[in-house]
Amino acid sequence: MNWIGVVPIIGALICAVFVRFLIRKIKSADEGDAEMKKVSAAVREGAFAYLKRQYTSVGIYAAFFFVVLIVMELTNFLPLFSGAAFLTGTLCSALAGFIGMNIATQSSHRTTAAARYSLNGALRIAFSSGAVMGLTVVGLALANLGIWYLILNWYYRFWPEAEAIRKIGATLFCAGMGASGQALFARVGGGIFTKGADVGADLVGKIEIGIPEDDPRNPAVIADNVGDNVGDIVGMGADLYESYLGSIVAAIALSVAAGLSYGGVALPMIFASAAAVASIAATFFVRTGEKTSQAQLLTALRRGTYGASVLTAIFAFILVRVITPGHFGIFWAIMAGLVGGNLIGLITEYFTSDNYRPTKQVAESAKTGPATVILEGISTGMFSTLTPVLVVVIACLSAYYLSGGKALPELGLYGIAMAAVGMLSTLGITLATDAYGPVADNAGGNAEMTHQKPEVRERTDALDSLGNTTAATGKGLAIGSAALTALALLVSFRDQVILLVPGKLTFSVMDPNLIAGIFIGAVYPFFFCSMTIKAVGRCAQQIVEEVRRQFRTIVGLMEGKAKPDYARAVDICTRGALKEMLPPSIITIVTPIAVGIFLGVEGVMGLLVGAITCGFAVALFMANSGAAWDNAKKYIERGHLGGKKSDPHKAAVIGDTVGDPFKDTAGPSLNIMIKLMAIVSIVFSAFIVKFSLF
């Protein structure tokens, strides 16, 4: 069955060719004047300086766990090639972030230059940059899966079919663990950097001194723009790479128990490859006119995402009939995930876009001060969790029963895994709509710092505001898909330990170890968020002091006659982020192993149940609250409720600074946290069974 591995490699090559086409198109665009290029170069230099130091830290982590996995291979806790697979997962995740950020930092000033003449031209450049990120993530994941499948299928060619597939799945889980660890470092570190800079810049610049956002006199403005790239592009890319890879691997691992054999292995890989082609085709649907209304811009992006969904559904219909004949219910499981992902996007848009009532209410609450803004934003975020959770519940139940779970539970669980694959199938274009946002944000900063005409900033602001909404919907999709993927990984963990301890595990809700694990899992997201938000606060405090110091000591800075020391603020954020990202990341990796040793596999099962359910809801709450605060501020800045520098605006800025670490650090890091816990539990399951005190 070696041909199965060839298909995702072909899909990866198609992605690579199209990415190359997009890069050449972006680089051929007008770069603007010398000042635009100078600002972009400063952001690019800071971003790569940070990324180099972050990847050095990740390299130390990867080297340590590579040695650990090699030792586990030699002691028969893991199959051969596990350590190598872990390294490729780490490297591909890091490479996806590097390529995405490389193109993003070359696109922002080109977007500004295009905005001098056309809104559609600016949208196309920013969106093309996002598409490079999305299709790079998809292409690298498909290549990693395809190449490893060819190697492992050849190595296990003489093994019994079921055992060979289990070994392939177990090895690929190690690739997923590598991607998960790198993703958590990227998301936490990038989130601390970007929000430390953003909060510090806003508190002094907007609140204390009263200068505009992205004003070149603000010493933290370059650090803020650097943070958009290292947090929202590198972090999100690594996050969704890991979800995409993990969902496919979970489906492969569950195919044996579902009785689907190699057909169950082939379906997720071939379907994902076909969906990548659908995403490429759909990028040509994204165009807009010259009006800057959010409704028109959203319609332009929806044409792309909905077009990809329709094409993907057609591919799914054909592939399920051909690859898994007699199991057409799997098509409906895929559709449950695909439709669920689109619904989560729409629900998130409703609660976070200023076209709708919830965000307008947050803006209205600013009339009575910062306290009411914060209360309204928190309540909006809490309320917004209900419908996405119900969507995921309905998607899970639909996938389970429609795929045949009532007759064969294992087939229903495979259906849930395929629902996760379906939800992420259009990742090539959905990630493009998310990753385009930081490019538009940086383009607006470039326009402000180079003193472009008002209509240029108006166009970039329209794209930036849209980017806030698409970023929120992207986070919603990432969180929803994380929940489905984590559920599939949870089932894989159960199957793994049942094979290790046959006939002895019931996972009863009356088991005190399982209940203890649930409590630990439920509280861990709060502990994790506390660490990350405190880290942002500490970094922001240092930036506030530095910005105040420069305004106080640099003669002529306020008058625009002297230049600030941008590099100092970038260095403070870099050192703070790298220092602060280690504790939450390391504790997350160690916790499942520690719980397993002290509470057994039942305790680990409880830990995962508690962390997935609680982490899912808390992540939605934080992401949506933060986005609502951000867009409420921008709603006021467009002239509503007194406009810029009014009292409602000052209150909304404070709400936005509270929301920044919610939506860009703690919230989106939680979805990686729950998947990393699950995949670490799977990889170390044999170790836990062997050395557990129970």
Secondary structure, DSSP 8 states (H G I E B T S, - for coil): -THHHHHHHHHHHHHHHHHHHHHHHHHTS----HHHHHHHHHHHHHHHHHHHHHHHHHHHHHHHHHHHHHHHHHTTSS-TTHHHHHHHHHHHHHHHHHHHHHHHHHHHHHHHHHHTT-HHHHHHHHHHHHHHHHHHHHHHHHHHHHHHHHHHHHHTTTS-HHHHHHHHHHHHHHHHHHHHHHHHHHHHHHHHHHHHHHHHHHIIIIIII---TT-TT-TTHHHHHHHHHIIIIIIHHHHHHHHHHHHHHHHHHHTTTTT-HHHHHHHHHHHHHHHHHHHHHHGGG----S---HHHHHHHHHHHHHHHHHHHHHHHHHHHHHHSTT-THHHHHHHHHHHHHHHHHHHHHHHH-TTSHHHHHHHHHGGG-HHHHHHHHHHHHHHTTHHHHHHHHHHHHHHHHHTTTTT-HHHHHHHHHHHHHHHHTTHHHHHHHHHHHHHHHHHHHHHHHTT--HHHHHHHHHHHHHHHHHHHHHHHHHHHHHHHHHHHHHHHHHHHHHHHSTT-----TT-HHHHHHHHHHHHHHHHHHHHHHHHHHHHHHHHHHHHHHHHHHSTTTTTTSS---HHHHHHHHHHHHHHHTHHHHHHHHHHHHHHHHHHHHHHHHHHHHHHHHHHHHHHHHHHHHHHHHHHHHHHHHTTGGG-TTSHHHHHHHHHHHHHHHIIIIIHHHHHHHHHHHHHHHHHTHHHHHHH---
